[in-house]
């Protein structure tokens, strides 16, 4: 497993934007599939977006066209650019990382995103 540290959460008005960052402490970062999950109170954790080592991306339908996941292998960092935020995007967002052969995924500590007027 690899230590993951998120940053960038906060309070934003509907329609606003935030960018989350997740820094990984691993020299093998480039081979990791990285992603973002979120969990709102009383709900299960859900996949928001992921990006593979080949830069293939996947998004949950509710964020398509609004969120963009990207990675910078030189900085061992994955980003989630969130635009046109909605009330229903309010959740704790968790960074995820896993490489082929790992039995367990790595998780960050979570960062709160609150969308409210």
C-alpha positions, 0 to 999 in steps of 0.5 A: 500500500502507498500513503495518499494525502488529499487536499483541496476540499472546502465550501463552495456555492452551487455552480462553483469549482474546486480542484482536489489533489492527491499526492502519493508517496511511491516511486511506482506511481506511474503504474497505479490506477488512481481514482476518487470515491465519495461518500455522503452521510447515510450512503455507500461509498461510490466511485466518482472517477478513475484514471489508469496508468495508460490514462484511460478515464472512467466517470460515474454518469452524474459527473460526466461533463463536469468533473475531470480526472488527471494525473501528473506522474512527475509529481506523483499526483492525481487531480479531480477538477470539479466544475458546476458543482451541485448540492448533491456533490456534497460528500467526503472525497477519498483518493484511491490507488491500486496497482496490478498485483496489489491485494489491497487498495490504498486510501487517503484520509478523505477531504470534505466537499460541501456545496451550499449557498 
